[in-house]
């Protein structure tokens, strides 16, 4: 039984004030594999007090020293790489190959991107009018991260805290405490001053709410659902905190007939199913030009049927289970909703895949002949479910793509680069992936509209954790 009941506060592993235990369950067997503690407001107060005291000195740390610490963090993260991958496979069911190649790799890739950005950042400069502009750390930061990309989101929040001279209290998802515990062990080994980084386990309604409203926290950085993000913002408003949010998505993927259909559509299906569809920027709406619609349906069907589902401890490019029963039930319900709405079930459906009697495994599912007013077309499902919507021309494709409250990402498949530029300029999304172009570490990540505000990664990800001060000399 894995024991994740201690919190990391003020440079030590300590017993929480709260004694409320929370089981860690295997997404494969549904059995309990560990236990953590759900913290309370008193635990939050202790963590914030440690971070507040540490900020007094850590905020003055020269950039060279912060860079040296980050370089040591990079070395130790590489040493614990396999431990991080193992933890995420156990706690949220990511296949071990994917855990290494994407999940754990993000802890290294983002760190390298932040190191490069910090080296290039000018923290003190003279303006043309003679005034001096200084970039300073914003203060104590509350960080709330999700279960679907545990280390990716921890890295995108914790590293800029450490890079800019802030201090923090991290609350990871209560469903994925193992990878966060290992990350805290890594930071402890680096030798950061006590109180700079603090880890507290807990749920959103208790620990998340207490962090968001806490008078001694100057910034909240949250990744999760749009509903929970609005709650963070409301609670933070009374103390006028800075709030950055990375929220939900229902990303469109526009396929024009002039692209390499076999390659682009096949890869689009795999991208949708990656991480069992549990990615906020997954291309879950495939918008297809009507002139190639029938051909695309055939390609999608072949690709979806070839998508393997298997035990996440096995090597390979298969997908694993969803992370818990609540999510499994939600996805099953949304598949049923799609059927009831009259969408055509091209592949998959309700129930577990053949050969799986236990675990939160879902059939890779595709709906065709979907209209954008259906729930499956505009609600975030967060499972391996793809919907296909036909369009007549470029204008209709853009209108359908933008007809969503979200704007995290968009995908575009065309061999016409003029069209790619033209369409991209009209898509209301924080990132546009053209012909399979992937995210690169060091670039900003974030959304438009109800997908959030602020940017994570690279230079902009550092700037969100800084205040700007102007010095006026007489």
Secondary structure by P-SEA (a helix, b strand, c coil): cccccccccccccccccccbbbbbbbcccccccbbbbbccaaaaaaaaaaaaaaacccccccaaaaaaaaaaaaaaaaaaaaaaaaaaaacccccaaaaaacaaaaaaaaaaaaaaaaaaccccccccccbbbbbbbccbbbbbbbccaaaaaaaacaaaaaaacccbbbbcccccaaaaaaaaaaaaaaccccccbbbbbbccccaaaaaaacccccbbbbbccaaaaaaaaaaacccccbbbbbbbbbbbbbbccccaaaaaaaaaaaaaacccccccccccbbbbcccaaaaaaaaaaaaaaaccccccccccccccccccaaaaaaaaaaaaaaaaaccccccccccccccccccccccbbbbcccccccccccccccccbbbbbbbccaaaaaaaaaccccccbbbbbcccaaaaaaaaaaccccccccccccccccccccccccccccccccaaaaaaabbbbbbbcc
